[in-house]
Amino acid sequence: MPEPSTDEPVMSFGDHLEDLRRRLIFALMGAVVIVLITMYYGDHIVTWLQIPLHHALRQAGLPAKTFGFNVTTGFAIYMQVSLIAGLILSGPWILYQAWKFVETGLYQSEKKLVLILAPFSAMMTAMGVCFAYYVMLPICLAFLITFTVSYPQAGGEGPNFMDHMTEVVEYFANSNPKTTKPKNISLTDPDTPKAQHGMQVPLLTEDPTDPVNGELWFNRTTSELKLQIDDDIKSIPLGTDSMMSPLIEIGQYINFVTYLTLGVVVAFQLPLIMLMIGWAGIIPPDLIGRYRRHCVFICFVIGAVLTPADPISMIVLALPLWALFEFGLKLMKLVYKPRFADAAE
């Protein structure tokens, strides 16, 4: 039986408890410092999380706004996002303290494995977060929001799925603001069509730089009707004429982003899990390779479980999972050793 390869003296039970207390204090102090930093930038983090939503709303012709239905919503969201961001950023420091506590009780081979798996897991976690924010979230929001506004007015025909898929494709094809930014319409322009009835409101792509008191305009970028009153601008968000229009509560959206990101991050740990199984010799990689079709089916099932109930999001997550499975299978073949090879010899 191998012995722990360490030059440190064997610690007593009391010394282990003292070391555990010290590591817990260090981990807690580091987490508190990082949470205080994220609280300072809490409003910026909330804004950053809403960028994909605002972009999807504007592409659907809706005002880029979220709503709070309770008096405490603003403060609660600020604290929730700050704490979650602080805990995520303090994760490496907490794991380092846990590693220093258990390091003395590990064998040399186990230490090498941990030193390989820790940065690999951190890299896969970072890739999962980027994939969730820059790929999964925009696609999910585009599909769900455009599907919602694709309903006709009450009493009309139902939504056509193929027409909706065309809208989703057009959404991404026209997502470049340089090609989709409309021109300002001015009342002094001779080519501007005149209103046949009532007052004509100027359609602008951005707010006037120096509006006068009582000036009224419509901001096409934010889909808001705005009025300058004294030194303040009052606005009314305008939706589409479809039967259904999304009214997104900020707390529900933050929870949606949190659960989606958490699911993607967990799914991106698949190569790490397969690497550990191969290193431990629990399952031969050839056996998994023979059931590749079943594993691919499981990837699509996991994609359906970890994403909202729409086929687009499921496929977008299932395809990378399939690629990660193939990558993990190659890693298994590199490190696999039969579990009872030594005993057979």
C-alpha positions as CSV (number, residue, x, y, z in Angstrom):
1,M,0.0,0.0,0.0
2,P,1.5,3.4,-1.0
3,E,2.3,5.9,1.7
4,P,1.8,9.6,1.6
5,S,4.9,11.2,0.2
6,T,5.3,14.3,2.3
7,D,8.1,15.7,4.4
8,E,5.8,17.3,6.9
9,P,5.3,15.7,10.3
10,V,2.1,13.7,10.9
11,M,-0.5,16.1,12.4
12,S,-2.6,15.2,15.4
13,F,-6.4,15.5,15.4
14,G,-6.2,18.7,17.3
15,D,-3.7,20.2,14.8
16,H,-6.1,19.2,12.0
17,L,-9.0,21.0,13.7
18,E,-6.8,24.1,14.2
19,D,-5.7,24.0,10.6
20,L,-9.3,23.6,9.5
21,R,-10.4,26.6,11.6
22,R,-7.5,28.7,10.1
23,R,-8.4,27.8,6.6
24,L,-12.1,28.6,7.1
25,I,-11.2,32.0,8.5
26,F,-8.9,32.7,5.5
27,A,-11.5,31.6,3.0
28,L,-14.3,33.6,4.7
29,M,-12.1,36.8,4.9
30,G,-11.2,36.5,1.2
31,A,-14.8,35.9,0.2
32,V,-16.0,39.0,2.2
33,V,-13.4,41.2,0.6
34,I,-14.4,40.1,-2.9
35,V,-18.1,40.4,-2.1
36,L,-17.5,44.0,-1.0
37,I,-15.8,44.7,-4.3
38,T,-18.7,43.2,-6.3
39,M,-21.2,45.2,-4.2
40,Y,-19.4,48.4,-5.3
41,Y,-19.9,47.4,-8.9
42,G,-23.2,45.8,-8.4
43,D,-25.2,48.1,-10.7
44,H,-22.7,47.7,-13.5
45,I,-23.0,43.9,-13.2
46,V,-26.8,44.1,-13.3
47,T,-26.6,46.3,-16.4
48,W,-24.1,43.8,-18.0
49,L,-26.4,40.9,-17.4
50,Q,-29.3,42.8,-19.1
51,I,-27.4,43.6,-22.3
52,P,-28.5,40.5,-24.2
53,L,-32.1,41.0,-23.1
54,H,-32.2,44.6,-24.2
55,H,-30.7,43.7,-27.6
56,A,-33.3,41.0,-28.1
57,L,-36.1,43.3,-27.1
58,R,-35.0,46.1,-29.5
59,Q,-34.6,43.6,-32.4
60,A,-38.2,42.5,-31.7
61,G,-39.4,46.1,-31.8
62,L,-40.0,46.3,-28.0
63,P,-38.8,48.8,-25.4
64,A,-35.6,47.7,-23.8
65,K,-36.9,47.7,-20.2
66,T,-37.4,45.3,-17.3
67,F,-39.8,45.9,-14.5
68,G,-39.8,45.5,-10.7
69,F,-43.2,44.6,-9.2
70,N,-42.2,45.1,-5.5
71,V,-40.9,48.0,-3.5
72,T,-37.8,46.0,-2.5
73,T,-37.0,44.7,-6.0
74,G,-34.2,47.1,-6.9
75,F,-32.3,46.5,-3.6
76,A,-33.0,42.8,-3.6
77,I,-31.7,42.3,-7.1
78,Y,-28.6,44.5,-6.4
79,M,-27.7,42.3,-3.3
80,Q,-28.5,39.0,-5.1
81,V,-26.3,39.8,-8.1
82,S,-23.5,41.2,-5.9
83,L,-23.4,38.1,-3.7
84,I,-23.6,35.6,-6.5
85,A,-20.8,37.4,-8.4
86,G,-18.7,37.7,-5.2
87,L,-19.1,34.0,-4.5
88,I,-18.2,33.0,-8.1
89,L,-15.1,35.2,-8.1
90,S,-14.0,34.0,-4.6
91,G,-14.4,30.4,-5.7
92,P,-10.7,29.9,-6.7
93,W,-9.5,31.4,-3.3
94,I,-11.9,29.1,-1.4
95,L,-10.8,26.1,-3.3
96,Y,-7.2,27.0,-2.7
97,Q,-7.8,27.0,1.0
98,A,-9.6,23.7,0.8
99,W,-6.6,22.3,-1.2
100,K,-4.1,23.4,1.4
101,F,-6.1,21.7,4.1
102,V,-6.3,18.3,2.4
103,E,-2.9,18.4,0.7
104,T,-1.0,16.8,3.5
105,G,-3.2,13.7,3.5
106,L,-2.9,13.0,-0.2
107,Y,-0.6,10.6,-2.0
108,Q,1.8,12.0,-4.5
109,S,-0.1,10.6,-7.5
110,E,-3.3,12.2,-6.1
111,K,-1.6,15.5,-5.7
112,K,-0.5,15.4,-9.4
113,L,-4.1,14.6,-10.5
114,V,-5.6,17.5,-8.5
115,L,-3.0,19.9,-9.9
116,I,-4.1,18.9,-13.4
117,L,-7.8,18.8,-12.8
118,A,-8.1,22.1,-10.9
119,P,-6.9,24.4,-13.8
120,F,-8.7,22.2,-16.3
121,S,-12.0,22.6,-14.4
122,A,-11.4,26.4,-14.1
123,M,-10.8,26.6,-17.9
124,M,-14.0,24.6,-18.7
125,T,-16.0,26.8,-16.2
126,A,-14.8,30.0,-17.9
127,M,-15.7,28.5,-21.3
128,G,-19.1,27.5,-20.0
129,V,-19.8,31.0,-18.7
130,C,-18.7,32.6,-22.0
131,F,-20.8,30.1,-24.0
132,A,-23.9,30.8,-21.9
133,Y,-23.6,34.6,-22.1
134,Y,-22.5,35.1,-25.7
135,V,-24.2,32.1,-27.4
136,M,-26.9,30.4,-25.4
137,L,-28.5,33.5,-23.8
138,P,-28.9,35.6,-27.1
139,I,-30.3,32.6,-29.0
140,C,-32.8,31.7,-26.2
141,L,-34.0,35.2,-25.8
142,A,-34.3,35.8,-29.6
143,F,-36.4,32.6,-30.0
144,L,-38.6,33.1,-26.9
145,I,-39.2,36.9,-27.4
146,T,-39.8,36.8,-31.2
147,F,-42.1,33.8,-30.7
148,T,-44.1,35.8,-28.1
149,V,-44.6,38.8,-30.3
150,S,-45.4,36.7,-33.4
151,Y,-48.9,36.2,-32.1
152,P,-51.4,38.2,-34.2
153,Q,-54.1,40.4,-32.7
154,A,-56.8,38.7,-30.8
155,G,-59.2,36.9,-33.2
156,G,-56.6,36.5,-35.9
157,E,-54.8,33.4,-37.2
158,G,-52.4,31.6,-35.0
159,P,-48.6,31.8,-35.3
160,N,-46.9,29.9,-38.1
161,F,-43.8,28.0,-36.9
162,M,-42.0,28.3,-40.2
163,D,-42.7,32.1,-40.4
164,H,-41.4,32.4,-36.9
165,M,-38.1,30.5,-37.7
166,T,-37.7,32.9,-40.6
167,E,-38.1,35.8,-38.1
168,V,-35.3,34.3,-36.0
169,V,-33.0,34.0,-38.9
170,E,-33.7,37.6,-39.9
171,Y,-33.1,38.6,-36.3
172,F,-29.5,37.5,-36.5
173,A,-29.0,38.5,-40.1
174,N,-30.1,42.1,-39.1
175,S,-28.4,42.2,-35.8
176,N,-25.6,44.6,-37.1
177,P,-26.6,48.1,-35.9
178,K,-24.8,49.6,-38.9
179,T,-27.2,47.9,-41.3
180,T,-30.4,48.2,-39.2
181,K,-30.1,51.6,-37.8
182,P,-33.0,53.7,-39.3
183,K,-32.5,57.3,-40.3
184,N,-33.9,60.2,-38.3
185,I,-37.1,61.6,-39.6
186,S,-37.4,65.4,-39.2
187,L,-40.5,67.6,-39.7
188,T,-38.3,70.1,-41.7
189,D,-37.3,67.4,-44.2
190,P,-39.3,68.0,-47.5
191,D,-39.2,64.3,-48.2
192,T,-40.9,63.4,-44.9
193,P,-44.4,62.2,-45.4
194,K,-47.0,64.3,-43.7
195,A,-49.5,62.9,-41.3
196,Q,-53.0,62.7,-42.7
197,H,-54.8,63.0,-39.4
198,G,-53.7,64.6,-36.1
199,M,-50.2,65.6,-35.0
200,Q,-47.1,64.1,-36.4
201,V,-44.4,63.0,-33.9
202,P,-40.8,63.0,-35.2
203,L,-39.2,59.6,-35.3
204,L,-35.6,59.7,-34.0
205,T,-32.9,57.0,-33.5
206,E,-31.5,58.9,-30.4
207,D,-32.7,61.6,-28.1
208,P,-32.2,65.2,-29.1
209,T,-29.0,66.7,-27.6
210,D,-30.8,69.8,-26.2
211,P,-34.5,69.3,-26.2
212,V,-36.7,72.3,-25.3
213,N,-39.4,72.2,-22.7
214,G,-42.5,70.5,-24.0
215,E,-40.8,68.8,-27.0
216,L,-42.2,65.4,-28.0
217,W,-40.5,62.7,-30.0
218,F,-40.4,58.9,-30.5
219,N,-37.1,57.1,-30.0
220,R,-37.0,54.2,-32.5
221,T,-34.0,52.6,-30.8
222,T,-35.7,52.2,-27.4
223,S,-39.3,52.1,-28.7
224,E,-40.3,54.9,-26.3
225,L,-42.4,58.0,-26.7
226,K,-40.6,60.8,-24.8
227,L,-41.5,64.2,-23.6
228,Q,-39.2,66.9,-22.2
229,I,-40.7,68.4,-19.0
230,D,-38.5,71.1,-17.4
231,D,-35.1,69.4,-16.8
232,D,-36.4,65.8,-17.0
233,I,-37.4,63.5,-19.8
234,K,-40.6,61.4,-19.3
235,S,-41.0,58.3,-21.4
236,I,-43.8,55.8,-22.2
237,P,-42.6,52.4,-23.6
238,L,-44.6,51.2,-26.6
239,G,-45.1,47.6,-27.5
240,T,-46.3,45.8,-30.6
241,D,-49.9,45.2,-31.7
242,S,-49.6,41.4,-31.2
243,M,-52.0,39.6,-28.9
244,M,-49.1,39.0,-26.4
245,S,-46.3,41.3,-25.4
246,P,-43.6,40.3,-22.8
247,L,-43.5,42.2,-19.6
248,I,-40.2,40.9,-18.1
249,E,-39.7,41.2,-14.3
250,I,-36.1,41.8,-13.4
251,G,-36.0,39.1,-10.7
252,Q,-37.3,36.4,-13.0
253,Y,-34.8,37.3,-15.7
254,I,-31.9,37.2,-13.2
255,N,-33.0,33.8,-12.0
256,F,-33.4,32.7,-15.6
257,V,-29.8,33.8,-16.4
258,T,-28.5,32.2,-13.2
259,Y,-30.1,28.8,-13.8
260,L,-29.2,28.7,-17.5
261,T,-25.5,29.6,-16.8
262,L,-25.3,27.1,-13.9
263,G,-26.7,24.4,-16.1
264,V,-24.2,25.2,-18.9
265,V,-21.3,25.3,-16.5
266,V,-22.2,21.9,-15.0
267,A,-22.6,20.4,-18.5
268,F,-19.1,21.7,-19.5
269,Q,-17.6,19.6,-16.8
270,L,-18.3,16.5,-18.8
271,P,-14.7,16.0,-20.1
272,L,-13.4,16.5,-16.5
273,I,-15.8,13.7,-15.2
274,M,-14.8,11.4,-18.1
275,L,-11.1,12.1,-17.4
276,M,-11.5,11.1,-13.8
277,I,-13.4,7.9,-14.7
278,G,-10.7,6.9,-17.1
279,W,-7.9,7.7,-14.6
280,A,-9.6,5.6,-11.9
281,G,-10.2,2.7,-14.4
282,I,-13.8,2.4,-13.6
283,I,-15.2,2.1,-17.1
284,P,-13.2,1.2,-20.2
285,P,-13.3,3.9,-22.9
286,D,-13.9,1.2,-25.6
287,L,-17.2,0.2,-23.8
288,I,-18.4,3.8,-23.9
289,G,-17.4,4.1,-27.5
290,R,-19.6,1.1,-28.4
291,Y,-22.6,2.9,-26.9
292,R,-21.8,6.3,-28.6
293,R,-25.3,6.6,-30.1
294,H,-26.8,6.2,-26.7
295,C,-24.4,8.8,-25.2
296,V,-25.3,11.3,-28.0
297,F,-29.0,10.8,-27.2
298,I,-28.2,11.5,-23.5
299,C,-26.5,14.7,-24.6
300,F,-29.7,15.9,-26.2
301,V,-31.7,14.9,-23.2
302,I,-29.4,16.9,-21.0
303,G,-29.7,19.8,-23.4
304,A,-33.5,19.6,-23.0
305,V,-33.3,19.5,-19.2
306,L,-30.8,22.3,-18.7
307,T,-32.4,24.8,-21.2
308,P,-35.9,26.4,-21.5
309,A,-38.6,24.4,-23.2
310,D,-37.7,25.2,-26.8
311,P,-36.0,23.0,-29.5
312,I,-33.5,25.7,-30.6
313,S,-31.9,26.1,-27.1
314,M,-31.8,22.3,-26.7
315,I,-29.9,21.8,-30.0
316,V,-27.6,24.7,-29.3
317,L,-26.5,23.1,-26.0
318,A,-26.6,19.5,-27.2
319,L,-24.2,19.9,-30.1
320,P,-21.4,21.4,-27.9
321,L,-22.1,18.6,-25.4
322,W,-21.6,16.1,-28.1
323,A,-18.3,17.7,-29.0
324,L,-17.3,17.7,-25.3
325,F,-18.2,14.0,-25.0
326,E,-15.9,13.1,-27.9
327,F,-13.2,15.2,-26.4
328,G,-13.7,13.5,-23.0
329,L,-13.6,10.1,-24.7
330,K,-10.2,10.9,-26.2
331,L,-8.9,12.0,-22.8
332,M,-10.2,8.7,-21.3
333,K,-8.2,6.7,-23.8
334,L,-5.0,8.6,-22.9
335,V,-5.2,8.1,-19.1
336,Y,-7.1,4.8,-18.8
337,K,-5.5,2.0,-16.9
338,P,-7.4,-1.2,-15.9
339,R,-8.4,-1.0,-12.3
340,F,-7.2,-4.5,-11.4
341,A,-4.2,-4.6,-13.7
342,D,-1.8,-4.7,-10.8
343,A,-3.7,-7.4,-9.0
344,A,-3.8,-9.6,-12.2
345,E,-0.1,-9.4,-12.5
